[in-house]
């Protein structure tokens, strides 16, 4: 980009030049990521599992761990506290032995379903849900972390409810940070993800359709994330970009009522296509403790391949339609110490096709030990 600034007609302030260079570098890194994540190929409405982080667990490497001397100017970027936005994944923690625990509480309120043409159809008996998941992240080294996210669901509609609370599939993921965030030089961090979804949730031979909580297949998890922070008139602005994907590796044998919409005496198997999401988040520090957060996320997925038959009926093969949705998620954070914080907000779909239209109020508590 250096050639741009040699043109006398292209005039930018020194700050704007630095911000542009850093932001474009983040965009280039995240453009390499596979797009990834949606709701329609997944037979259950998946939790919007962000992997937020407290500033103490994911600080920049250029920040000293010792207190500054009285004659040293302290940057707002060094003292700003974060919980992390609602939807964005976080990078690997920066200290070996650090443990981050973040319980999430969500309620998904259905407003209908996006049709193939993008219009919304309001169903009489829409399915709502309540779920919680706990994000556990542990620093194996200063650059490598492991993350495990157990989650449970409970569903209801105008006619019935889940028989009980059900555990969903279990995500396990390794995260490695290749580039450390350096605020002074406007260098964004870069973290890559690699892991697996383990099929621990109920998905076949169910007592009722609302008991579905899993997919019945192993799925490879991969992607990347980048973040940087900027001083805006002595207020910190943190920007994240990410792209993640899930690739189902096995098919699921299904019988009767299942997560894939079958019922009765159906026998067959199903295999979901590639799905994932990409997006960006902004976190603006009002004070050291209070932060405004905003996420934009594009979820997408390919169709699910279905093979099977009802009873002695004709054997069928078909692929369900691909889908996408766009979510925005405004929120507010309060971090009463460098190690503890809370975030409250809601994710809302604003566009989509072949998927659910919903509002998802939620809050999370971030704790670092």
JOBELLIN-V799587 format. One line per field, one symbol per residue. phi: phi as a letter, one per 20 degrees, with the letter a starting at -180 (. if undefined). burial: 1 if it has 24 or more other ideal C-beta (glycine too) atoms within 12 Angstrom, else 0. Layout:
phi->???
burial->???
This chain:
phi->.fffeeffeddcfgfffffffffffffffffffffarbdffffdfffeefcfbegfebffffefeeffffedfeeffedfdceoffdffdeffdcfnfcdcbfdcccddfdpcfefenfddeefdfedbcbbbcedccefcfcdcdcccfbccbdbbfdbcffafcfefdecbecceecefcffdleffbcddbabeefeefbclefbffefbbdmcfcfdbrbbcbbccedlmcecddccbbcbcdgdcedfcbmfbfenebldfcrbbbfegbrbbrbcccdffcfeececbcccdebaefdedcrbelefffccbcfffbbbddcbfacdcdfbfdcbcccabecfcarblbedbdcfabbddccc
burial->000000000000000001101110111011001111111111111111111111111111101000000000000111111111111111111110011111111111111011000001000001111111111111100011111111111111000001000111111111111011111001111111111111111111110111111111111111111111111000111111111111110011111111111100011111111111111111111001011111111111111111010000000000010111111111111110011111111111100111111111111111110
